[in-house]
Amino acid sequence: VQLVESGGGLVQPGGSLRLSCAASGLTFSRYVMTWYRQAPGKERELVAVISSGGGGTNYAGPVKGRFTISRDNRKNILYLQMNNLKPEDTAEYYCNARNGMDYWGQGTQVTVSS
């Protein structure tokens, strides 16, 4: 199983980024997918989660209304659209696949700074 995140980078406050997580080696459509993030010196925290079919989503309070999680089960890709980014969104972002088993990607860095 491989989860590969991409799309991170440096962006100014108020800007946008779209993260992707390409999955292989698993039946993607059977997995609940989650984005987590971890800032330096802090614990990893849940950002957003989407059901296996894509019909259900949930967000952490700090990102609600700014971030959108989505998935393409034909292409085996998970997305996180991040708008109106703030410096406190700076973190390493990870995707997670869960269905009894638990798989993680290697992370992609997002830095929000002027």
N, C-alpha and C positions, 0 to 999 in steps of 0.2 A: 504494500500500500504506500502510495506517495501523495502528499499534499504539498503543492508548491504555490506560495503566495508571491504576488507581484503587485506593482503599482504604487508602492510607497515612494517617499521623496520629501523634499523640502518645499514648503508652501507658506505663503504669507497668511496672517490671520484674515479670516473672511473668505479664504480660498476654498477650493474643492479638490478632492482626489477620489479616484475609484480604485479600490483594491480588488484583486481577483485571487481566487484559490482554485487551481486546477487539480482535480483529483484523478487518480488512476489506481488500478489494482483492487477496486472495491465496487460493489453495486451501489453507485452514488445515490440513486433514488430511494434507497432504503435507509439512509442515514440522516439523522438530525444533524444539522450543521450550525456551528456557532463561531462567531468572531470573539476573540479575547484580545486584551492588550495588557502590556506591562510597562510601566514607566520606571525609570531608574530609581532604585530604593523603595519601590512599592510592590505590593503583591499583584499577581495577575488577576484581572477582573473581566467579567463577562461584559461584552459590548452589545451584542445582538444575537438572536437565535432564530432559526427558521425550521419549520417542520420538514419532514422528508418529502412531502408533496409540494411544499412551497405555500400552502394556504394559510399557515399560521406563523406569525412573527411576534417577537417580543424584544424590547429594548431596555437598556439601562437608562435610568433617569437622566443623567448628564448628556446623553446623545439623542434622546427622544425628540423628534421633530427636525433633527439635522441630518441624521444618518438613515440610510435605507438598506436593508439586507434583502438580497434576492438570489435566486439560483436558476440555472438552466440545466435541467436533468437530461437533456439530450446531449449537451456538450460536456457534462460533468464539471461544471464550473460554478463556484460560489462567488458572489460579489458583495462589496460593501461600498455604497455611494456615500461619501462624506462631504457635506456642504457646510458652509459657515464655520470653518475650522477655527479652533481656538488654541492658544498655546498649551492649555491643559490637556489637549488631545495628543500631545507629543508622547509617543510610546512605540514599542515594538508590537506589531499586530500579528496575531496568530489565528489560523483557522483550525477548527477541531471537528472531527467526524465521530459521531457516537451512535452505536447500535449494539449495546452490550460491550463490544470492543470500543477502544478509545484510540484515535489517531490524531497526531498533531503535525502541522507544518513547521518549517524552520523559522518563519517570521519574516516580516518586512517592516522596515523602519519608517515611521511617519514623524516628521519634524515640522512643527508650526512655529514660525519665527519671522519677525520682520528684520 
